[in-house]
Amino acid sequence: MKLKTILAAALLAVGLSVNAQTIIKFSHVVAADTPKGKAAEFFAKKAAELTKGKVKVEVYANSSLYKDGEEMSSLQLGSVQMLAPSLAKFGPLGVKEFEAFDFPFIFDDTTELHKITQGPVGAAMLAKLEPKGIKGLAYWDNGFKSFSANIPLKAVADYKGKKFRIQSSKVLEEEIRSIGGIPQVMAFSEVYQALQTGVVDGTENPISNFYTQKMHEVQKHLTLTNHGYLGYAVIVNKKFWDSLPTDIHAQLEQAIKEATVYANKIAQEENDKSLDGVRKSGKTEVYTPTKEERMALKKAMASVHIKMADRVGKETLKQFYDATGFDPAAL
């Protein structure tokens, strides 16, 4: 009896139950009806199907399992097996190359983006997570970010002195400073209340996050700047992953592959649908910048590329520039 109890405890520690079913706790911080939320549920269903029930993926949306900010350490400790954090979350772990994704206007569209995320540069960056006890499986798109506030944001001067919520990223801090704003690092789950109470004046988000978190209820203006990218890396605890049988590896890798195609397909669709929802709500005025206004913002933010190059590594940044054709010196 004692040996059986010890064995059961050992199995549970690596995500296995005594009936040999593998349990994967998949935690994320956004709503279930966002592109990431839907992709996580798709993966859970596909994993069960391909493994014929040998794997059960339990999805926890909206930071319901762990608070935003606690999940990464929980993954490294093995309390949760899988996450899909935003790419900015890896900078604080010491893998600062991922903050290259935060550089403003570095991608014009998803075609340029996928040259990185679906190519050798992206794969090499995921491999840098392994010494941290993390196995990177895939990149999932969310979309391009736009600015919101309770005042119209048209000219660069409109951002001056305003407090904007950002993720924890030195690059994003410099981005906000480059246009005269005040960066405020804050957990995603706290943003709605902070906007509602005036703790921050505005934020930057893909439209699907903006709408599903009901930020349009507490922000009067949304400017479609598409100035930056927000995406995720699907990651697992490396020790847990390495403990899985070879056949389960192959089946889960196929499930991730199919979920990634699905996630990237619906990302733009969900953002378009959310933008329509924002407009129909009548609570937020949506503004599309002129070509000249967007270029002025782009020029103002060009300094970020110069000031933060050493942080992510000039070689990493060069690989991004070579893939996308972006040249901040030409602005």
C-alpha positions in Angstrom: 0.0 0.0 0.0 2.8 2.4 0.9 4.6 1.7 -2.4 1.4 2.3 -4.4 0.9 5.6 -2.6 4.4 6.7 -3.3 4.1 5.7 -7.0 0.8 7.6 -7.3 2.4 10.7 -5.9 5.3 10.4 -8.3 3.0 10.1 -11.2 0.9 13.1 -10.2 4.1 15.2 -9.9 4.8 14.8 -13.6 1.2 15.2 -14.6 0.1 11.5 -14.7 -2.8 10.0 -12.9 -2.8 6.5 -11.5 -4.9 5.3 -14.4 -2.1 6.4 -16.8 -4.0 9.3 -18.3 -1.7 12.3 -18.7 -3.2 15.5 -17.3 -1.9 18.8 -18.8 -2.9 22.0 -17.0 -2.9 24.8 -19.7 -3.2 28.2 -18.1 -3.5 31.6 -19.9 -4.5 35.1 -18.9 -7.0 36.2 -21.5 -10.7 35.4 -22.1 -11.8 32.1 -23.5 -13.3 33.8 -26.6 -10.1 35.4 -27.7 -7.9 33.8 -30.5 -5.6 32.3 -27.8 -8.5 31.1 -25.7 -10.1 29.4 -28.7 -6.8 27.9 -29.9 -6.2 26.5 -26.4 -9.6 24.8 -26.4 -8.9 23.5 -30.0 -5.6 22.0 -28.8 -7.3 20.4 -25.8 -9.9 18.7 -28.1 -7.3 17.7 -30.7 -4.9 16.3 -28.0 -7.7 14.1 -26.6 -8.6 12.9 -30.1 -5.1 12.1 -31.3 -4.1 10.3 -28.1 -7.4 8.5 -27.9 -8.0 9.9 -24.4 -4.6 9.2 -23.0 -4.1 12.9 -22.6 -6.5 15.3 -21.0 -5.8 19.0 -21.3 -7.5 21.2 -18.7 -7.6 24.8 -19.9 -7.7 27.7 -17.4 -8.6 31.0 -18.9 -8.5 34.5 -17.4 -5.8 33.8 -14.9 -8.2 31.5 -13.1 -5.5 29.1 -12.1 -2.6 31.5 -11.4 -2.4 35.2 -11.4 -0.7 37.0 -14.3 2.9 37.3 -13.2 2.9 33.9 -11.2 2.4 31.6 -14.1 6.0 31.5 -15.4 7.4 30.5 -12.1 4.6 27.9 -11.7 5.5 26.4 -15.0 9.2 26.2 -14.1 8.3 24.5 -10.8 5.9 22.1 -12.5 2.7 23.2 -10.8 1.3 23.9 -14.3 2.5 22.1 -17.4 1.6 24.4 -20.3 1.3 28.2 -20.9 1.0 30.5 -23.9 2.5 33.7 -22.5 3.1 36.9 -24.6 6.6 37.0 -26.0 7.5 40.0 -23.7 7.3 37.6 -20.7 10.7 36.0 -21.6 12.8 39.2 -21.1 12.5 39.0 -17.3 13.7 35.4 -17.5 16.9 36.6 -19.1 16.1 35.6 -22.7 15.9 39.2 -23.9 16.0 38.3 -27.6 12.2 37.8 -27.5 11.8 41.6 -26.8 12.7 42.1 -30.5 9.0 41.3 -31.1 8.1 44.4 -29.1 10.0 46.9 -31.4 7.5 49.3 -32.9 6.6 49.0 -36.6 9.0 46.2 -37.2 6.4 44.1 -39.0 4.1 45.6 -41.7 2.0 42.4 -41.9 1.7 38.8 -40.9 3.7 37.7 -44.0 6.7 39.5 -42.7 6.0 38.2 -39.1 5.8 34.6 -40.2 9.3 34.8 -41.8 10.5 34.9 -38.2 7.9 32.9 -36.2 7.8 30.1 -38.8 11.4 30.1 -39.8 14.9 29.3 -38.3 15.2 32.6 -36.4 12.0 31.8 -34.4 13.0 28.2 -33.8 16.5 29.3 -32.5 14.8 31.7 -30.1 12.6 29.0 -28.7 15.6 26.8 -28.1 17.1 29.5 -25.9 14.3 28.7 -23.3 15.5 25.2 -22.6 18.2 26.1 -20.1 15.4 27.8 -18.2 13.5 24.5 -17.9 11.1 25.4 -20.7 10.3 23.7 -24.0 9.0 26.0 -26.7 6.5 24.4 -29.1 5.0 27.1 -31.3 4.1 30.7 -31.8 0.5 31.8 -31.9 -0.6 35.1 -33.4 -2.9 37.5 -31.6 -2.6 40.6 -33.8 -1.3 44.1 -34.2 -1.8 46.6 -31.4 -3.7 49.9 -31.4 -3.7 52.7 -28.8 -6.8 53.7 -26.8 -7.4 56.6 -24.4 -10.2 58.9 -23.2 -9.0 61.6 -25.6 -8.5 61.5 -29.3 -5.0 60.2 -30.3 -4.1 61.7 -33.7 -0.9 63.7 -33.4 2.2 62.5 -31.6 1.7 65.4 -29.1 -1.6 63.8 -28.0 0.3 61.1 -26.2 2.4 63.4 -24.1 2.0 63.1 -20.4 -0.6 60.3 -20.6 -0.1 57.1 -18.6 -0.3 54.0 -20.8 -0.5 50.5 -19.5 2.1 48.1 -21.0 3.4 44.6 -20.3 6.7 44.3 -18.5 9.1 45.1 -21.3 12.0 47.6 -21.3 11.4 48.0 -25.1 7.7 48.9 -24.5 8.7 51.3 -21.8 11.0 53.1 -24.3 8.3 53.0 -26.9 5.9 54.9 -24.7 8.6 57.4 -23.6 9.5 58.0 -27.3 6.1 59.7 -27.8 6.1 61.5 -24.5 3.9 59.1 -22.6 4.4 57.5 -19.2 4.7 53.7 -19.2 2.8 51.8 -16.5 3.6 48.1 -16.2 0.5 46.3 -15.0 -0.9 42.7 -15.0 -3.5 42.2 -17.8 -6.2 41.2 -15.3 -5.9 44.6 -13.6 -6.2 46.8 -16.7 -10.0 47.2 -16.9 -10.3 48.5 -13.3 -7.2 50.7 -13.8 -8.8 52.3 -16.9 -12.1 52.6 -15.1 -10.6 54.4 -12.1 -8.2 56.6 -14.0 -5.0 54.9 -12.6 -3.9 54.8 -16.3 -5.2 56.9 -19.2 -4.9 54.4 -21.9 -3.4 51.2 -23.2 -2.2 49.3 -26.3 -3.9 46.1 -27.4 -5.0 44.0 -30.3 -8.6 44.7 -30.9 -9.7 41.2 -29.7 -8.2 41.8 -26.3 -9.6 45.3 -26.1 -13.1 44.1 -26.9 -13.3 40.8 -25.0 -11.9 42.5 -21.8 -14.6 45.2 -22.2 -12.1 48.0 -22.3 -14.3 49.8 -24.8 -16.7 50.4 -21.9 -14.1 52.5 -20.2 -12.2 54.1 -23.1 -13.7 56.7 -25.3 -11.3 56.6 -28.2 -9.4 53.9 -30.1 -6.9 54.8 -32.8 -6.0 52.0 -35.3 -2.2 52.5 -35.2 -1.2 48.9 -35.8 2.2 50.0 -34.3 3.3 46.8 -32.6 2.7 43.0 -32.6 1.3 40.9 -29.8 1.9 37.1 -30.0 2.4 34.2 -27.8 4.7 31.2 -27.4 3.2 27.9 -26.5 5.5 26.4 -23.9 5.6 23.4 -21.6 7.7 22.4 -18.6 10.7 20.7 -20.1 11.1 18.0 -17.4 7.4 17.1 -17.8 7.7 17.1 -21.6 10.8 14.9 -21.6 9.0 12.4 -19.3 6.3 11.7 -21.9 6.4 8.6 -24.1 7.6 9.0 -27.7 4.2 8.3 -29.2 2.5 10.9 -27.0 5.2 13.4 -28.1 4.4 12.9 -31.7 0.6 13.1 -31.1 0.9 16.3 -29.1 3.2 17.9 -31.6 0.6 17.1 -34.3 -2.1 18.6 -32.1 0.0 21.8 -31.6 0.7 22.0 -35.3 -3.0 21.9 -36.1 -3.9 24.3 -33.3 -1.2 26.7 -34.5 -2.7 26.8 -38.0 -6.1 27.3 -36.4 -4.9 30.1 -34.0 -3.2 32.0 -36.8 -6.2 31.7 -39.1 -8.7 33.0 -36.6 -6.5 35.8 -35.2 -7.3 38.4 -37.9 -11.0 37.2 -38.1 -11.5 37.7 -34.4 -9.8 41.1 -34.5 -12.1 42.2 -37.4 -15.2 40.8 -35.5 -14.1 42.6 -32.3 -13.6 45.9 -34.1 -17.1 45.6 -35.5 -18.3 45.0 -32.0 -16.5 48.1 -30.6 -18.1 50.2 -33.4 -21.5 48.9 -32.8 -21.3 49.4 -29.1 -21.3 53.2 -29.7 -19.1 53.6 -26.6 -15.8 54.1 -28.3 -15.0 56.3 -31.2 -12.7 54.5 -33.7 -10.2 56.5 -35.6 -8.0 55.5 -38.6 -4.9 57.6 -38.8 -4.0 59.3 -42.0 -0.9 58.1 -43.8 0.9 61.2 -42.6 -0.2 60.8 -39.0 0.9 57.2 -38.9 4.3 58.1 -40.4 4.8 60.8 -37.8 4.2 58.1 -35.1 6.6 55.8 -36.8 9.3 58.4 -37.0 8.9 59.3 -33.3 9.3 55.7 -32.3 12.3 55.1 -34.6 14.6 56.1 -31.6 13.5 52.9 -29.8 15.3 50.8 -32.4 18.5 52.7 -31.7 18.3 52.9 -27.9 17.2 49.3 -27.3 19.3 47.5 -29.9 21.9 46.4 -27.3 19.2 45.0 -25.0 18.0 42.4 -27.5 21.3 42.0 -29.3 22.2 43.7 -32.6 22.6 40.4 -34.3 19.0 39.4 -33.4 17.7 42.7 -34.5 19.6 42.4 -37.8 18.0 39.0 -38.4 14.6 40.7 -38.0 15.5 43.6 -40.3 16.8 41.2 -42.9 13.6 39.3 -42.9 11.2 42.2 -42.8 13.1 44.9 -44.7 12.6 47.5 -41.9 15.3 50.2 -41.7 14.8 52.7 -38.8 17.7 54.8 -40.2 15.7 55.5 -43.3 12.9 57.2 -41.4 
